[in-house]
Amino acid sequence: MATVEQLDWLNASREARQLLYRHTKRLIDGSSLTWRRLFREALDLSSEPGTGYEDNFRAGRIARSRAARLYGWLRSNHPDVADALDRELTGADPWDEFLSRHAQSSGIEIVLLNENAASLVALARTDVDPMPRIRLGHPFCFRLINGEAGVAIALQSVGTDWHVLPLSEPCAAAPVQAGDCWLPAAADGTAEPLKEDHDIGRHRFAIFIGDPEEIAPIADGLPIDRALRTSDTAAIVQAFDHATNPWRLLRLDAHFVS
């Protein structure tokens, strides 16, 4: 599994230490963590830090040895924060690299459906329009072309966050038939409409299709009610990197408008 190289904090630049401060400050502002508790646990400071300590940290003038200990504390207690810091420092993202390495743009298209019935009214082929425009609230469906049977899970990204796109109730996965088929599909094989009601702009879709026995545990571990965390995407990467049966990753984008 791809990993982001970690900085040698004992040789960290002032700019890197400023970035460590910003990620730490964001964590404190969004949680019950306090500077006093952080310094006590990470730096073994039994008393309140002196006046201006946070100002020095903000300016990147904190000692490199202490920056290393603060990063180590984040890595142990808030790995998602440490991962985000590593990505910003290096510009690398194992999840994006994994998607780019395995993605196929052929074999999938978005079909717009009639707003009153699941009948085709317009076809947006990815080889003609790489980013079809879809009005908010308009039903659409994925059409898989000449594929193998299996089970699918779908993810979508709006902005920088990835979310599960539920394909069936109450779980994330849905069966896929061999040949041409709809995703998701009703029991009789007809298209099951999907809709986006809120978020305009570019949406990125990633459809994983594979063996039911290997997809099922991945789907069971996916959160439906929140954005995927680094630990979630890392688990997906690890599962597919160790898969013993063939699998596919289909990618396409759409632009939603009001």
Long-range contacts (C-beta under 8 A, 24 or more apart in sequence): 1-94, 1-234, 1-237, 1-238, 1-241, 2-94, 2-97, 2-98, 2-237, 3-94, 4-83, 4-86, 4-87, 4-90, 4-92, 4-93, 4-94, 5-86, 5-90, 5-92, 6-86, 7-71, 7-86, 7-89, 7-90, 9-64, 9-67, 9-68, 9-71, 10-64, 10-65, 10-68, 11-64, 12-64, 12-67, 12-68, 13-60, 14-59, 14-60, 14-61, 15-60, 16-60, 16-67, 16-89, 17-57, 17-60, 17-61, 17-62, 17-64, 17-67, 18-58, 18-59, 18-60, 19-85, 19-88, 19-89, 20-62, 20-67, 20-70, 20-71, 20-85, 21-57, 21-58, 21-60, 21-62, 23-74, 23-81, 23-84, 23-85, 23-88, 24-57, 24-70, 24-74, 24-81, 25-58, 26-81, 27-74, 27-78, 27-81, 38-70, 38-73, 41-73, 42-69, 42-70, 42-72, 42-73, 43-69, 43-70, 79-230, 79-231, 80-229, 80-230, 80-231, 83-230, 84-230, 94-233, 94-234, 94-237, 95-162, 95-230, 95-233, 95-234, 95-237, 98-237, 98-240, 99-206, 99-249, 99-251, 102-240, 102-249, 103-206, 103-249, 103-250, 103-251, 104-248, 104-249, 104-250, 104-251, 105-130, 105-250, 105-251, 105-252, 106-145, 107-144, 107-145, 107-146, 107-147, 107-248, 107-250, 108-142, 108-143, 108-144, 108-145, 108-207, 108-250, 108-251, 108-252, 109-142, 109-143, 109-145, 109-252, 110-134, 110-140, 110-141, 110-142, 110-143, 110-252, 110-254, 111-140, 111-141, 111-142, 111-143, 111-182, 111-191, 112-138, 112-139, 112-140, 113-138, 113-139, 113-140, 113-141, 113-191, 113-193, 114-139, 115-139, 118-186, 118-190, 118-191, 118-192, 118-193, 120-191, 124-254, 126-252, 130-252, 130-253, 131-202, 131-253, 131-254, 131-255, 132-254, 132-255, 133-254, 133-255, 133-256, 133-257, 134-196, 134-254, 134-255, 134-256, 134-257, 135-256, 135-257, 135-258, 136-196, 136-197, 136-198, 136-200, 136-256, 136-257, 136-258, 137-195, 137-196, 137-197, 138-195, 139-193, 139-194, 139-195, 140-193, 140-194, 140-195, 140-254, 141-182, 141-183, 141-184, 141-191, 141-192, 141-193, 141-194, 142-182, 142-183, 142-184, 142-194, 142-205, 142-207, 143-180, 143-181, 143-182, 143-183, 143-191, 144-176, 144-180, 144-181, 144-182, 144-183, 144-207, 144-209, 144-250, 145-180, 146-179, 146-180, 147-176, 147-178, 147-179, 147-181, 147-209, 147-248, 148-176, 148-178, 148-209, 148-246, 148-248, 149-175, 149-176, 149-177, 149-178, 150-175, 150-176, 150-209, 150-210, 150-211, 150-212, 150-215, 150-247, 151-175, 151-176, 151-209, 151-210, 151-211, 151-212, 151-215, 151-216, 151-219, 152-176, 152-183, 152-207, 152-208, 152-209, 152-215, 153-207, 153-208, 153-215, 153-218, 153-219, 153-222, 154-183, 154-205, 154-206, 154-207, 154-208, 155-205, 155-206, 155-207, 155-208, 155-228, 156-203, 156-204, 156-205, 156-206, 157-203, 157-204, 157-205, 157-206, 158-199, 158-201, 158-202, 158-203, 159-201, 161-227, 161-228, 162-206, 162-227, 162-228, 162-233, 163-226, 163-227, 163-228, 164-222, 164-223, 164-224, 164-228, 165-194, 165-205, 166-224, 171-219, 171-220, 172-219, 172-222, 172-224, 173-215, 173-216, 173-219, 175-212, 176-209, 183-207, 196-256, 199-256, 200-256, 200-257, 200-258, 201-255, 201-256, 202-253, 202-254, 202-255, 203-253, 203-254, 203-255, 203-256, 204-251, 204-253, 205-251, 205-252, 205-253, 205-254, 206-249, 206-250, 206-251, 207-249, 207-250, 207-251, 208-236, 208-240, 208-247, 208-248, 208-249, 209-247, 209-248, 209-249, 209-250, 210-240, 210-243, 210-245, 210-246, 210-247, 210-248, 211-243, 211-245, 211-246, 211-247, 213-245, 214-239, 214-243, 214-244, 214-245, 214-247, 215-247
